[in-house]
Amino acid sequence: MFGFLGENLRLAVVGKNSSFSILSSSRCISSATNQHSLTVSYLINSSSFPPKSALIVSKNVYFETLTQPDSVFSLLKNHGFSQTQILELVQSHPKLLMCNPEEVLLPKLDFFNSIGLSTFDIAKHTLLLDRSLKSQIIPNFSFLKALIKSDEKTVAAINRCPFVLTLDCKRDMASKVNLLRENGVLESSIVTLVYYWPRIFSMNFDKVKSLVEEARDMGFDPSKRIFVAGVRSLKSMSKSTWEKKVDVYKRWNLSEADVLSAFRKVPEFMEISEDKIMGVMDLFVKKLDCESSLIVKSPLIMTFSLEKRLIPRALVLEFLVSKGLVKKNYRGTNFFCCPETTFLQRFVNHFEEASELLRLYGKKLSV
């Protein structure tokens, strides 16, 4: 009898506790919902956030008081960030609103300001605010500056590829810089690589070593500035992509040796798309009746825009030939490679038919 009574009593207590647990959970959910609504309301009404943006940010932050986000917004405004920039910063990194602005944000903003990074730069590269100032940002900046030897160029390199400050430069970059030096790459070329293409240094060491060896095997001289351009081009494509582009050039009676010769002169020769290769070769071989070897002799032609430079200039050339102003076999690569001002002076304004040529050239350019 007592056993039966005890079991019923136990079930009653469990049932009571279960009800309490459910009630507590409901209160927690209700509290979280209220907090979420308050955050959305605060961002919209106090900080002029669009409702959609406020909703997204509110899912990643929790405010015990509004003093914290208020102080963050105030600090950003006092440092010259516009409302739009603040919105972009907070959308990218909502938890900025939960940090201590005086201890976390202010030192970073002061440092970035001291090296010449503008609020525009910081707003554009929000990941800069994610990293530790003492253990990453300052040591990496110091390493880059020692290598590049210019505050202005170091900042420009960071602007071009801000993630470079997220690397462990002393470990990741230093080993690859030493690899380049050991292979006879000029110091100025290494600086060029860091300045223009720092992303290479985020690659696995063995991959960088393989690229350096491949460039040497292809005939690039490490003591020449073009060596690092060759490395960068090889990095930009897989072997299968390289082979597909070689096959496209072969369709125009160029050999693999021809392609390699052109690549050594102008590494960008292999960076263009297969469609563009076909378009440029079609223009010169079929439309202008040139030998395909012209492209090997002057591979820079392949790097120019088909629509904005090559076709408009080809139309001018055809006009000049039709009027007998240049010989039919005139195929000077300088015609296509010279700067715009030189082209207009030598091949348009130089002739009495300049007004007609300008109309023809200008019309195609506008199209």
Secondary structure, 3 states (H helix, E strand, C coil): CHHHHHHHHHHHHHHHHHHHHHHHHHHHHHHHHHHHHHHHHHHHHCCCCCHHHHHHHHCCCCCCCCHHHHHHHHHHHHCCCCHHHHHHHHHHCHHHHHCCHHHHHHHHHHHHHHHCCCHHHHHHCHHHHHCCHHHHHHHHHHHHHHHHCCHHHHHHHHHHCHHHHHCCHHHHHHHHHHHHHHCCCCHHHHHHHHHHCHHHHHCCHHHHHHHHHHHHHCCCCCCCCHHHHHHHHHHCCCHHHHHHHHHHHHCCCCCHHHHHHHHHHCHHHHCCCHHHHHHHHHHHHHHCCCCCHHHHHCHHHHHCCHHHHHHHHHHHHHHHHHCCCCCCCCCCCHHHHCCHHHHHHHHCCCCCCHHHHHHHHHHHHHC
